[in-house]
Amino acid sequence: LVNAVFEVVQKEEGAEHSVQDALVQLLDAMLLQEDFTSINHIVTKLKSLERDPAKGAFYTALRESFVARMGEEERIRKIGEILNTSRPEDSKAIFRYLFNLDSSAVVPLLEVLERIEIQENRQVICDALVAIGAETPDPFVHRLESDKSQLVRDMIYIIDRIDFPDKAKMFKKVLRNPNLAVRLEALNIIANSRTEECRQLVVECLSDPNPQMRIQAARALPQYDKQLAYVELSRLVRDSEFQKRDFKEKFQVYQALGSTQQQGALAFFNSLLQQKSLFGKKKQQEDKLLAIGGLSQFASIPSFKLLKAVSEDTSNPAELRQAAHRGMLHVRKQLFGEEGA
């Protein structure tokens, strides 16, 4: 049927409207059959015919009209119905259909996305929006404030993949979202972007009200500039408010400090291990455990030796010695791989 239509198309000159009507009828019939492969074939065929020096403009007009009809709301809604009720065998063909659309389809596609519950099918829509949405950031930014956590995650994914110039400002909105899972997702994506603007956002998250956010931010900082991370984390661990935090949180921040691999961090951990006093023994032991946590992430021979010394010093409590031994094995594994462990 497609070939028959194209035979007519190539013979009809000056009959643009009648040919357009025939193609639209064919489009709707194929949508009912969920035959996206044939629809994509029509677009590809029209593109190839545009190279005809005599009738190129005619075929360009046909293709643009056909693609515009493909992106009309009623047809986008039909695709939404398909994606919301089943897992299509050829989701790639649906993606190619959507890929052919232009930015006018962004808002209808977003409305469809809000209703789709099958995650694989949401991904098809999201990837299509990445392909066609580069010129229209506003619809994505607006939905960052949605109370639907999955929709917000999808917007974060799309904005990150499109890589809008001011995406750091866009992400900052999400970091104020009341949903912790959404904030953590945003922080994870921000941490994968190596711009200074995104690094500053991570630094701000060190003061987030939620400990999970603070921990994830601390872990993320060394992925940027290790020296700057050392400065930020050193300032944090010396803050009096930090001392009031839960031991587990402090331990993971110390590990992040150790992963900066800075000599200042090594000296700081060593100073904690050398503490000796008859008073505040509980605090001393906690500080030493924190130092061991930091050293366990500091892949170097000096850190290995410090941990080894603690593990072999029989005057140390068993808990310290065991923690140092585990840290020593971890450092050795970082330095020499599985065989070293």
Protein Blocks (a to p, Z undefined) as FASTA:
>chain_A
ZZmmmmmmmmpghilmmmmmmmmmmmmmmmmnopaklmmmmmmmmmmmmmpmklmmmmmm
mmmmmmmmmmpmklmmmmmmmmmmbccfblmlmmmmmmmpcfklmmmmmmmmmmpmblkl
mmmmmmmmmmmmmmmmmlmmmmmmpcbfklmmmmmmmmmmnopaklmmmmmmmmmpfblk
lmmmmmmmmmmpccfklmmmmmmmmmgfblklmmmmmmmmmmmcfklmmmmmmmmmmpmk
lmmpcfklmmmmmmmmmmnopaklmmmmmmmmmpccfehklmmmmmmmmmmmmmmmmccf
klmmmmmmmmmmmkbcfklmmmmmmmmmmmmmmmnojmlZZ
